[in-house]
Amino acid sequence: MTLSIERARSRKPITWLTILGVLLLPAAVGGILVAALQNPTERLDSMTAAIVNLDDPVTIDGQITPLGRQLASGLVEGSDDLDSNLTWVISNEEDAADGLADGSYQAVITIPEEFSAAATSAGQAIADGGGKAEQATIKVTTPDDGLVADGLITGQIATVAASTLGTMLSEATMENVLVGFTTIGDQIGDAADGAVKLASGARDAADGAAEIPDGATKLASGASELGSGASALATGLDTIATNTRGAADGAGAIGSGLTGGAAALTQSGLVPDELYAGLKGTTTATTGVAAGSTSVSKQLDALVATCDAAATPEFCAELRTAATTAKDVAGGAAQAAGAAAGVEAGVKQFDTAATAKISGQLSAAGAGATQLAGGLNQLASQGVDQSAAGARALSSGATQLADGATALADGTTELATGLDTLATGTGDLAGGLRTASESLPSFSDSESTSLASVIADPVTTNSSMNTIFGPTAIPLLAAVVLWFGGLASFIVMRAHTARTLTSRRSSASLALRAFAPAALIGAGQGLLVALIVQFVAAYDAAAWWAFAGTAVLAGVAFAAVNQALVALFGGIGRWISALVGVLAVATGLISTVPGWLAGLGAALPTAPAFAGLIAGSGSAVAALVVWGVLSLVATTLVVAVRRTTSTKAVLATA
């Protein structure tokens, strides 16, 4: 079934099938693009990537740290924020290169040998107090003939994994640093307490040192007096030593005299020889007297016996008396002789015993006196002399002590001043340390962990890889496909009737008659695109109605603009339209396009449609209406111009 719509560059009529094709073209193109590009992270498992782990683990505090292995494990495990993950293959360099070449792998991530060493170098530099910190890197390789976004997706996943591992390392490092702050603060606080104690001790020491000079002065005075007394003592001890030596000499003389007397006494005895001779004579005399007396007594007894006969009685009586007396004398003489003999024996015995005893005593006394002399000499030499020398040394030492005590008094005065200065300085030090301790932050373990987490990753975003092309991807695709839908309408249809010159209708009527089917198609295209987008993006009702209304209006406006381009420029107008579509894509994908290109894109009719499809707004609607009206005016003017001709042109067609 044909329609009364003129086909461009052909006399063949347009059928409903053609109209249907033009109507469905934007919906088909948009649907294909949206289906292909919407939520690509839900189908990541259709991509295969290889991991080549060349990392050499490092040993930290005796523990092996294989960060390359951990990164590879993190890539394979994937993220909880994504519904799917790439199909990862742990490979080697040769297999990875072959896989890239034959298309088995869409990407290869290479973890270099020094990855662990570089990743931990910063923490080690902090722990060691020096050293070179290096940044760990990984290499993402995609084939030269790879698809456009494959490298972007793989690189982003690898970047996120590396960033997560880096954040983990940074958290550990920062947590140690923050704990170190707390430890340092505590230690400085302890040092401040110690400085306070030191200041107090220094102050006490200064007070004590201030009292030392007076005591040292007294010590110097006492030591000086001690020196004088020790000197006098030395002089007295010298005198004692001299007198002791004199006494030793006297004792030696006494000892010699006693020893000599004992020897002489032993030789001569105690009793003199003359006494011995007298006692012997006495014994002899008394013995002779006793013998003579006995003889006289016997003679008288004999006379008495003969006296009775021859003598007178008186004579006999006297003779008897004499005989009796002679007997008594003889008895006494005998006794005297016995006594004299006893005395002589006793004296001899006494002489022997007394001489032995007294000579022994004299010898012992002489030996004692000699020993006393030796002891006195030894006392004088080893005792008194040494004591005198010690007293002199004591006197010298006391003098030196006095000098030292005087110097001590002077020194302790300076010491007291220095200790007072030290107390003041340590007090200031304690205050400074306390201020430093209070100035340093202090964190609990949980605070250190939380703060380290924030410091390691201070800025985050709530966006995810599910919106890899951004929330404006669908509005951009919708605007572009609607633009190309308008272009398609006027690739099939004429911008104005071929009977423009001969028609009796007004130029505006002719323009609107050509615009009407394209406008209806554009509106239908906008509605179909909105329905497909709703099926994919699931907008809420208000957002979808705004999106659908803008899409329908954009389809109508784009039909008017494309009509005007084709009416004004013919085939070149279609080329310009295609260029406008490309510019819309180029300036809508990324904000880093050159400024002149961005400005050109903002002046295109697709710009308000793009803005209105992102978020419905009156300004976008007004801009589309303006573009549509101006385009219809331009088409009307072109139709009006085309309705005038020259005679030459008429004759040429006749």
C-alpha positions as CSV (number, residue, x, y, z in Angstrom):
1,M,0.0,0.0,0.0
2,T,1.4,3.3,-1.1
3,L,1.0,6.8,0.5
4,S,0.7,10.2,-1.0
5,I,4.2,11.1,0.3
6,E,6.8,12.0,-2.2
7,R,10.0,9.9,-2.1
8,A,13.3,11.8,-2.3
9,R,15.2,11.5,-5.6
10,S,12.7,9.0,-6.9
11,R,9.3,8.9,-8.4
12,K,8.5,5.7,-6.6
13,P,5.8,6.2,-4.0
14,I,6.5,5.6,-0.3
15,T,4.9,2.6,1.3
16,W,3.9,1.9,4.8
17,L,6.8,-0.5,5.0
18,T,9.2,2.4,4.3
19,I,7.5,4.5,6.9
20,L,7.6,1.7,9.4
21,G,11.3,1.2,8.7
22,V,12.0,4.9,9.3
23,L,9.8,4.9,12.4
24,L,11.6,1.9,13.9
25,L,15.1,2.9,12.9
26,P,15.9,5.1,15.9
27,A,14.2,2.6,18.3
28,A,16.2,-0.3,16.8
29,V,19.5,1.6,16.8
30,G,18.9,3.0,20.3
31,G,17.8,-0.3,21.6
32,I,20.8,-2.0,20.2
33,L,23.2,0.6,21.7
34,V,21.5,0.7,25.1
35,A,21.4,-3.1,25.3
36,A,25.0,-3.2,24.4
37,L,26.3,-0.4,26.6
38,Q,23.9,-0.4,29.6
39,N,25.4,-2.0,32.8
40,P,28.4,-3.7,31.1
41,T,29.6,-4.8,34.5
42,E,26.8,-7.4,34.7
43,R,28.4,-9.3,31.9
44,L,32.1,-9.0,32.8
45,D,32.4,-12.8,32.9
46,S,32.3,-12.8,29.1
47,M,35.7,-11.2,29.1
48,T,38.8,-13.3,29.8
49,A,41.9,-11.7,31.2
50,A,45.3,-13.3,32.2
51,I,47.3,-12.5,35.3
52,V,51.0,-12.9,35.1
53,N,52.5,-12.7,38.6
54,L,56.2,-12.2,38.5
55,D,56.4,-10.7,42.0
56,D,59.1,-11.8,44.5
57,P,57.6,-11.8,48.0
58,V,59.5,-9.8,50.7
59,T,60.0,-10.6,54.3
60,I,59.0,-8.1,56.9
61,D,59.6,-8.7,60.6
62,G,60.2,-12.4,59.8
63,Q,56.9,-12.8,57.9
64,I,56.7,-13.4,54.2
65,T,54.6,-10.8,52.5
66,P,53.5,-11.8,48.9
67,L,51.6,-8.7,47.8
68,G,51.6,-9.8,44.2
69,R,49.8,-13.0,45.2
70,Q,47.3,-11.0,47.3
71,L,46.6,-8.6,44.4
72,A,46.1,-11.6,42.0
73,S,43.8,-13.2,44.6
74,G,41.8,-9.9,44.9
75,L,41.4,-9.7,41.2
76,V,40.2,-13.3,40.9
77,E,37.8,-12.9,43.9
78,G,36.3,-9.7,42.5
79,S,34.4,-7.0,44.3
80,D,31.3,-7.2,46.4
81,D,30.1,-4.1,44.7
82,L,29.9,-5.8,41.3
83,D,27.5,-8.4,40.2
84,S,30.1,-10.2,38.0
85,N,33.8,-10.4,37.5
86,L,36.1,-11.0,34.6
87,T,37.1,-14.6,33.9
88,W,40.7,-14.5,35.2
89,V,43.4,-17.0,34.3
90,I,46.6,-17.3,36.2
91,S,49.2,-17.5,33.4
92,N,52.8,-16.9,32.5
93,E,54.4,-14.4,30.1
94,E,54.5,-16.7,27.1
95,D,50.9,-18.0,27.4
96,A,49.6,-14.5,28.0
97,A,51.3,-13.2,24.9
98,D,49.9,-16.0,22.8
99,G,46.5,-15.5,24.3
100,L,46.5,-11.8,23.4
101,A,47.6,-12.6,19.9
102,D,44.9,-15.2,19.2
103,G,42.1,-13.4,21.1
104,S,41.9,-15.9,24.0
105,Y,42.6,-13.0,26.4
106,Q,41.1,-9.6,26.1
107,A,43.7,-8.2,28.5
108,V,46.8,-9.2,30.4
109,I,47.7,-7.8,33.8
110,T,51.4,-8.2,34.7
111,I,52.6,-7.8,38.2
112,P,56.4,-7.1,38.1
113,E,59.1,-8.7,40.2
114,E,59.7,-5.7,42.5
115,F,55.9,-5.2,43.2
116,S,56.0,-6.3,46.9
117,A,59.3,-4.5,47.6
118,A,58.1,-1.3,46.1
119,A,54.6,-1.5,47.7
120,T,56.2,-1.9,51.2
121,S,59.1,0.5,50.7
122,A,57.3,3.5,52.2
123,G,56.4,1.6,55.4
124,Q,59.9,0.2,55.6
125,A,61.4,3.7,55.1
126,I,59.2,5.0,58.0
127,A,60.1,2.0,60.2
128,D,63.8,2.3,59.5
129,G,63.9,6.0,59.7
130,G,65.2,6.5,56.2
131,G,65.4,4.8,52.8
132,K,64.0,5.3,49.4
133,A,60.3,4.8,48.9
134,E,59.0,3.6,45.5
135,Q,55.6,3.4,44.0
136,A,54.5,-0.1,43.0
137,T,53.0,-0.4,39.5
138,I,51.2,-3.0,37.5
139,K,51.0,-3.3,33.7
140,V,47.7,-3.6,31.8
141,T,48.1,-4.8,28.2
142,T,45.3,-5.1,25.7
143,P,45.6,-6.4,22.1
144,D,46.0,-3.8,19.3
145,D,42.8,-5.1,17.8
146,G,40.8,-5.2,21.1
147,L,37.4,-3.6,21.5
148,V,37.2,0.0,22.5
149,A,36.1,-0.3,26.1
150,D,37.8,-3.6,27.0
151,G,41.0,-1.8,28.0
152,L,39.0,0.7,30.0
153,I,37.1,-1.9,31.9
154,T,40.2,-4.1,32.6
155,G,42.3,-1.1,33.5
156,Q,39.6,0.2,35.8
157,I,39.2,-3.1,37.6
158,A,43.0,-3.4,38.0
159,T,43.2,0.1,39.2
160,V,40.5,-0.4,41.8
161,A,42.2,-3.6,43.0
162,A,45.6,-1.9,43.1
163,S,44.1,1.1,44.8
164,T,42.3,-1.2,47.4
165,L,45.6,-3.0,48.1
166,G,47.4,0.4,48.3
167,T,44.7,1.7,50.7
168,M,45.1,-1.4,52.9
169,L,48.9,-0.9,53.0
170,S,48.5,2.9,53.6
171,E,46.0,2.1,56.4
172,A,48.5,-0.2,58.1
173,T,51.3,2.3,57.7
174,M,49.1,5.2,59.0
175,E,47.8,3.2,61.8
176,N,51.4,2.5,63.0
177,V,52.2,6.2,62.6
178,L,49.2,7.3,64.6
179,V,49.9,4.7,67.3
180,G,53.5,6.0,67.1
181,F,52.1,9.5,67.8
182,T,50.3,8.3,70.8
183,T,53.4,6.4,72.0
184,I,55.7,9.4,71.4
185,G,53.2,11.6,73.2
186,D,53.1,9.3,76.2
187,Q,56.9,9.0,76.2
188,I,57.3,12.8,76.0
189,G,54.7,13.0,78.8
190,D,56.9,10.6,80.8
191,A,59.9,12.7,79.9
192,A,58.0,15.8,81.1
193,D,57.3,14.1,84.4
194,G,60.9,13.1,84.7
195,A,62.0,16.7,83.9
196,V,59.6,17.9,86.6
197,K,61.2,15.5,89.1
198,L,64.7,16.5,87.8
199,A,63.8,20.2,88.3
200,S,62.6,19.4,91.8
201,G,65.7,17.4,92.6
202,A,67.9,20.1,91.1
203,R,66.1,22.7,93.2
204,D,66.6,20.6,96.3
205,A,70.2,20.0,95.3
206,A,70.7,23.8,94.8
207,D,69.3,24.4,98.3
208,G,71.5,21.7,99.7
209,A,74.5,23.0,97.7
210,A,73.8,26.5,99.1
211,E,74.3,25.1,102.6
212,I,77.5,23.3,101.7
213,P,79.8,26.5,101.7
214,D,79.1,27.2,105.4
215,G,79.8,23.6,106.3
216,A,82.9,23.6,104.1
217,T,84.2,26.8,105.7
218,K,83.7,25.2,109.1
219,L,85.4,22.0,107.8
220,A,88.3,24.1,106.6
221,S,88.6,25.8,110.0
222,G,88.4,22.5,111.8
223,A,90.8,20.9,109.4
224,S,93.3,23.8,109.9
225,E,93.0,23.3,113.7
226,L,93.4,19.5,113.2
227,G,96.6,20.3,111.2
228,S,98.0,22.4,114.0
229,G,97.1,19.8,116.6
230,A,98.5,17.0,114.5
231,S,101.7,19.0,114.1
232,A,102.0,19.5,117.9
233,L,101.2,15.9,118.4
234,A,104.1,15.0,116.0
235,T,106.4,17.2,118.1
236,G,105.3,15.6,121.3
237,L,105.6,12.1,119.8
238,D,109.2,13.0,118.7
239,T,109.9,13.9,122.3
240,I,108.3,10.7,123.5
241,A,110.4,8.8,121.0
242,T,113.6,10.4,122.3
243,N,112.7,9.8,126.0
244,T,111.6,6.3,125.0
245,R,115.0,5.7,123.5
246,G,116.7,7.1,126.7
247,A,114.6,4.7,128.8
248,A,115.5,1.9,126.5
249,D,119.2,2.8,127.1
250,G,118.7,2.8,130.9
251,A,116.7,-0.5,130.7
252,G,119.6,-1.9,128.7
253,A,122.1,-0.8,131.3
254,I,120.0,-2.3,134.1
255,G,119.7,-5.5,132.1
256,S,123.4,-5.7,131.6
257,G,124.1,-4.9,135.3
258,L,121.5,-7.5,136.5
259,T,122.9,-10.1,134.2
260,G,126.5,-9.4,135.3
261,G,125.4,-9.4,139.0
262,A,123.7,-12.7,138.5
263,A,126.9,-14.1,137.0
264,A,129.0,-12.7,139.8
265,L,126.6,-13.9,142.5
266,T,126.6,-17.4,140.9
267,Q,130.4,-17.4,140.9
268,S,131.0,-16.0,144.5
269,G,127.8,-17.0,146.2
270,L,125.7,-15.0,148.5
271,V,127.6,-15.7,151.8
272,P,131.1,-14.2,152.0
273,D,134.0,-16.6,152.3
274,E,135.1,-14.8,155.6
275,L,131.7,-15.7,157.1
276,Y,132.2,-19.3,156.0
277,A,135.7,-19.2,157.7
278,G,134.3,-17.7,160.9
279,L,131.5,-20.3,161.0
280,K,134.0,-23.1,160.4
281,G,136.3,-21.7,163.2
282,T,133.3,-21.4,165.5
283,T,132.4,-25.0,164.8
284,T,136.0,-26.1,165.3
285,A,136.3,-24.1,168.5
286,T,133.0,-25.2,170.0
287,T,133.9,-28.8,169.1
288,G,137.3,-28.3,170.9
289,V,135.6,-26.7,173.9
290,A,133.1,-29.5,174.0
291,A,135.9,-32.1,173.9
292,G,138.0,-30.2,176.5
293,S,135.0,-29.7,178.7
294,T,134.2,-33.4,178.6
295,S,137.8,-34.3,179.4
296,V,137.8,-31.8,182.3
297,S,134.5,-33.2,183.5
298,K,135.9,-36.7,183.4
299,Q,139.1,-35.6,185.3
300,L,137.0,-33.9,187.9
301,D,134.8,-37.0,188.3
302,A,138.0,-39.0,188.7
303,L,139.2,-36.6,191.4
304,V,135.9,-36.7,193.1
305,A,136.1,-40.4,193.3
306,T,139.6,-40.2,195.0
307,C,138.8,-37.2,197.0
308,D,137.0,-39.0,200.0
309,A,140.1,-40.6,201.2
310,A,142.8,-38.2,200.8
311,A,141.1,-34.8,200.9
312,T,139.2,-32.9,203.3
313,P,135.4,-32.8,203.0
314,E,135.2,-29.2,202.1
315,F,137.6,-29.7,199.2
316,C,135.7,-32.7,198.0
317,A,132.5,-30.9,198.2
318,E,134.0,-28.1,196.1
319,L,135.5,-30.7,193.8
320,R,132.1,-32.3,193.4
321,T,130.6,-28.9,192.6
322,A,133.3,-28.3,190.0
323,A,132.7,-31.7,188.5
324,T,129.1,-31.0,188.2
325,T,129.7,-27.7,186.7
326,A,132.3,-29.2,184.3
327,K,129.6,-31.7,183.2
328,D,127.2,-28.9,182.6
329,V,129.8,-27.0,180.7
330,A,130.8,-30.0,178.7
331,G,127.0,-30.6,177.8
332,G,126.7,-26.9,176.9
333,A,129.9,-27.0,174.9
334,A,128.7,-30.1,173.1
335,Q,125.4,-28.4,172.3
336,A,127.3,-25.3,171.2
337,A,129.5,-27.4,168.9
338,G,126.4,-29.1,167.5
339,A,124.7,-25.7,167.0
340,A,127.9,-24.3,165.4
341,A,128.0,-27.3,163.0
342,G,124.3,-26.8,162.2
343,V,124.7,-23.1,161.6
344,E,127.7,-23.8,159.3
345,A,125.6,-26.4,157.4
346,G,122.6,-24.1,157.2
347,V,124.6,-21.2,156.0
348,K,126.1,-23.3,153.3
349,Q,122.7,-24.6,152.3
350,F,121.3,-21.1,152.4
351,D,124.2,-19.8,150.3
352,T,123.7,-22.5,147.7
353,A,119.9,-22.1,147.4
354,A,119.7,-18.3,147.8
355,T,122.5,-17.8,145.4
356,A,120.8,-19.9,142.8
357,K,117.5,-18.3,143.3
358,I,118.6,-14.7,143.5
359,S,121.1,-15.2,140.6
360,G,118.2,-16.7,138.5
361,Q,115.9,-13.8,139.4
362,L,118.7,-11.3,138.6
363,S,119.3,-13.1,135.3
364,A,115.6,-13.0,134.5
365,A,115.3,-9.4,135.6
366,G,118.4,-8.6,133.4
367,A,116.8,-10.4,130.4
368,G,113.5,-8.6,131.1
369,A,115.3,-5.3,131.3
370,T,117.2,-6.1,128.1
371,Q,113.9,-7.1,126.4
372,L,112.3,-4.0,127.8
373,A,115.1,-1.9,126.2
374,G,114.5,-3.7,122.9
375,G,110.7,-3.1,123.1
376,L,111.2,0.5,124.0
377,N,113.6,1.0,121.1
378,Q,111.0,-0.8,118.8
379,L,108.3,1.3,120.3
380,A,110.3,4.4,119.6
381,S,111.2,3.4,116.1
382,Q,108.1,1.7,114.9
383,G,105.4,3.1,117.1
384,V,106.2,6.6,118.2
385,D,108.2,7.6,115.2
386,Q,105.6,6.2,112.8
387,S,102.9,7.9,114.9
388,A,104.9,11.1,114.7
389,A,105.2,10.6,110.9
390,G,101.5,9.9,110.7
391,A,100.7,12.9,112.8
392,R,102.8,15.0,110.4
393,A,101.0,13.4,107.4
394,L,97.7,14.0,109.2
395,S,98.8,17.6,109.7
396,S,99.7,17.9,106.0
397,G,96.5,16.2,105.0
398,A,94.4,18.4,107.3
399,T,96.1,21.4,105.8
400,Q,95.3,20.1,102.3
401,L,91.8,19.3,103.6
402,A,91.4,22.8,104.8
403,D,92.5,24.1,101.4
404,G,90.2,21.7,99.7
405,A,87.3,22.6,101.9
406,T,87.9,26.2,101.1
407,A,87.9,25.4,97.4
408,L,84.8,23.2,98.1
409,A,83.0,26.2,99.6
410,D,83.9,28.3,96.6
411,G,82.9,25.5,94.2
412,T,79.7,24.7,95.9
413,T,78.7,28.3,95.8
414,E,79.1,28.1,92.0
415,L,77.4,24.7,92.0
416,A,74.4,26.1,93.9
417,T,74.1,28.8,91.3
418,G,74.5,26.2,88.5
419,L,72.0,23.9,90.1
420,D,69.5,26.7,90.5
421,T,70.0,27.5,86.8
422,L,69.6,23.8,86.0
423,A,66.4,23.7,88.1
424,T,65.0,26.7,86.2
425,G,66.0,25.2,82.8
426,T,64.6,21.7,83.6
427,G,61.4,23.4,84.8
428,D,61.2,25.2,81.4
429,L,62.1,21.9,79.7
430,A,59.3,20.1,81.6
431,G,56.8,22.8,80.6
432,G,57.9,22.5,77.0
433,L,57.8,18.7,77.0
434,R,54.3,18.9,78.6
435,T,53.2,21.3,75.9
436,A,54.6,19.1,73.2
437,S,53.0,16.0,74.8
438,E,49.6,17.7,74.9
439,S,50.1,19.0,71.4
440,L,50.7,15.6,69.9
441,P,47.5,13.8,69.1
442,S,46.6,10.7,71.0
443,F,44.4,8.0,69.6
444,S,43.0,4.7,70.9
445,D,43.4,1.6,68.8
446,S,39.9,1.9,67.3
447,E,40.4,5.6,66.6
448,S,43.8,4.9,65.0
449,T,42.2,2.3,62.8
450,S,39.3,4.5,61.8
451,L,41.5,7.6,61.2
452,A,44.1,5.6,59.3
453,S,41.3,4.3,57.0
454,V,40.1,7.8,56.3
455,I,43.6,9.2,55.8
456,A,44.6,6.3,53.5
457,D,41.5,7.0,51.4
458,P,40.3,10.5,52.4
459,V,37.9,11.0,49.4
460,T,35.5,8.4,48.1
461,T,32.6,8.4,45.7
462,N,29.3,6.6,45.7
463,S,29.5,5.9,42.0
464,S,30.3,2.5,40.8
465,M,31.4,0.7,37.6
466,N,27.7,-0.1,36.9
467,T,27.5,3.4,35.5
468,I,30.8,3.2,33.5
469,F,29.3,5.4,30.8
470,G,27.6,7.7,33.2
471,P,24.0,8.6,33.9
472,T,23.8,10.7,30.7
473,A,24.7,7.8,28.4
474,I,21.0,7.0,27.7
475,P,19.9,10.6,27.2
476,L,22.9,11.1,24.8
477,L,22.1,7.9,22.8
478,A,18.4,8.9,22.7
479,A,19.1,12.4,21.4
480,V,21.5,11.1,18.8
481,V,19.3,8.3,17.5
482,L,16.4,10.7,17.3
483,W,18.5,13.1,15.4
484,F,19.5,10.4,12.9
485,G,15.9,9.3,12.9
486,G,15.0,12.8,11.6
487,L,17.8,12.6,9.1
488,A,16.4,9.2,7.9
489,S,13.0,10.7,7.4
490,F,14.3,13.2,4.9
491,I,16.6,10.7,3.3
492,V,13.4,8.9,2.3
493,M,11.0,11.8,1.9
494,R,11.4,15.1,0.2
495,A,11.8,18.3,2.1
496,H,9.1,19.9,0.0
497,T,7.0,18.7,-2.9
498,A,8.4,18.6,-6.4
499,R,5.3,20.6,-7.5
500,T,6.3,23.6,-5.5
501,L,6.6,25.8,-8.5
502,T,3.2,24.9,-9.9
503,S,1.2,24.3,-6.7
504,R,-1.5,26.8,-5.8
505,R,-1.0,26.2,-2.1
506,S,0.9,28.7,0.1
507,S,4.5,28.2,0.7
508,A,3.8,27.7,4.4
509,S,1.2,25.1,3.6
510,L,3.6,23.3,1.3
511,A,6.3,23.3,4.0
512,L,3.9,22.0,6.6
513,R,2.5,19.3,4.3
514,A,6.0,18.0,3.8
515,F,6.8,18.4,7.5
516,A,3.6,16.7,8.8
517,P,4.5,13.1,8.1
518,A,8.1,13.6,9.3
519,A,6.8,15.2,12.5
520,L,4.4,12.3,13.1
521,I,7.3,9.8,12.5
522,G,9.6,11.9,14.8
523,A,7.0,11.9,17.5
524,G,6.5,8.2,17.1
525,Q,10.3,7.7,17.2
526,G,10.5,9.7,20.4
527,L,7.7,7.6,22.0
528,L,9.3,4.3,20.9
529,V,12.7,5.3,22.2
530,A,11.2,6.4,25.5
531,L,9.5,3.0,25.8
532,I,12.7,1.1,25.1
533,V,14.6,3.3,27.5
534,Q,12.0,2.7,30.2
535,F,12.3,-1.0,29.7
536,V,16.1,-0.8,30.2
537,A,16.5,2.0,32.7
538,A,13.2,1.7,34.7
539,Y,12.6,5.4,35.4
540,D,10.0,6.4,37.9
541,A,6.7,7.7,36.4
542,A,7.4,11.4,36.7
543,A,10.9,11.0,35.2
544,W,9.7,8.8,32.4
545,W,6.9,11.2,31.4
546,A,9.3,14.1,31.3
547,F,11.8,11.9,29.3
548,A,9.0,10.7,26.9
549,G,7.6,14.3,26.4
550,T,11.1,15.6,25.7
551,A,11.8,12.7,23.3
552,V,8.6,13.2,21.4
553,L,9.2,17.0,21.2
554,A,12.8,16.4,20.1
555,G,11.7,13.9,17.4
556,V,9.3,16.6,16.0
557,A,11.9,19.4,16.3
558,F,14.7,17.3,14.7
559,A,12.3,16.5,11.8
560,A,11.9,20.2,11.3
561,V,15.6,20.9,11.5
562,N,16.5,18.1,9.1
563,Q,13.8,19.3,6.7
564,A,15.3,22.8,6.7
565,L,18.8,21.5,6.1
566,V,17.7,19.4,3.2
567,A,15.5,22.2,1.8
568,L,18.3,24.7,2.1
569,F,21.3,22.6,1.0
570,G,19.9,19.5,-0.7
571,G,22.2,16.5,-0.4
572,I,24.8,18.6,1.4
573,G,22.2,19.3,4.0
574,R,22.0,15.6,4.8
575,W,25.8,15.5,5.1
576,I,25.6,18.5,7.5
577,S,23.0,16.6,9.4
578,A,25.2,13.5,9.8
579,L,28.0,15.8,10.9
580,V,25.7,17.3,13.5
581,G,25.0,13.8,14.8
582,V,28.7,13.0,15.1
583,L,29.4,16.3,16.8
584,A,26.6,15.6,19.3
585,V,28.2,12.2,20.1
586,A,31.7,13.7,20.3
587,T,30.8,16.5,22.6
588,G,28.4,14.4,24.8
589,L,30.8,11.6,25.6
590,I,33.5,13.5,27.4
591,S,34.1,17.0,28.7
592,T,37.8,17.2,27.6
593,V,37.0,18.1,24.0
594,P,38.6,21.3,22.8
595,G,36.8,24.5,23.8
596,W,35.8,25.5,20.3
597,L,34.3,22.1,19.7
598,A,32.4,22.1,23.0
599,G,31.1,25.6,22.1
600,L,30.0,24.3,18.7
601,G,28.3,21.3,20.3
602,A,26.4,23.6,22.7
603,A,25.0,25.6,19.7
604,L,23.6,22.5,18.0
605,P,19.9,21.6,18.2
606,T,20.9,18.3,19.9
607,A,22.1,20.2,22.9
608,P,18.7,21.2,24.4
609,A,17.3,17.8,23.6
610,F,20.3,16.2,25.4
611,A,19.8,18.5,28.4
612,G,16.0,18.0,28.5
613,L,16.4,14.2,28.3
614,I,18.7,14.2,31.3
615,A,16.3,16.2,33.3
616,G,13.1,17.8,32.0
617,S,13.2,21.5,32.0
618,G,11.3,24.4,30.5
619,S,14.4,25.9,28.9
620,A,15.1,22.7,27.0
621,V,11.5,22.6,25.8
622,A,11.6,26.2,24.8
623,A,14.9,25.7,22.9
624,L,13.5,22.8,21.0
625,V,10.3,24.7,20.1
626,V,12.5,27.6,18.9
627,W,14.6,25.3,16.8
628,G,11.5,23.7,15.3
629,V,9.7,27.0,14.5
630,L,12.9,28.6,13.1
631,S,13.4,25.5,10.9
632,L,9.8,25.6,9.6
633,V,10.3,29.3,8.9
634,A,13.5,28.5,7.0
635,T,11.8,25.7,5.0
636,T,8.9,28.1,4.2
637,L,11.4,30.7,3.0
638,V,13.1,28.1,0.8
639,V,9.8,27.0,-0.6
640,A,8.9,30.6,-1.4
641,V,12.2,31.1,-3.1
642,R,11.8,27.9,-5.1
643,R,8.4,29.1,-6.3
644,T,10.0,31.8,-8.4
645,T,11.9,31.1,-11.6
646,S,13.1,32.7,-14.8
647,T,11.7,32.4,-18.4
648,K,14.9,30.7,-19.4
649,A,14.4,28.0,-16.8
650,V,10.8,27.5,-17.9
651,L,11.8,27.2,-21.5
652,A,14.6,24.8,-20.5
653,T,12.1,22.4,-18.9
654,A,9.6,22.7,-21.8
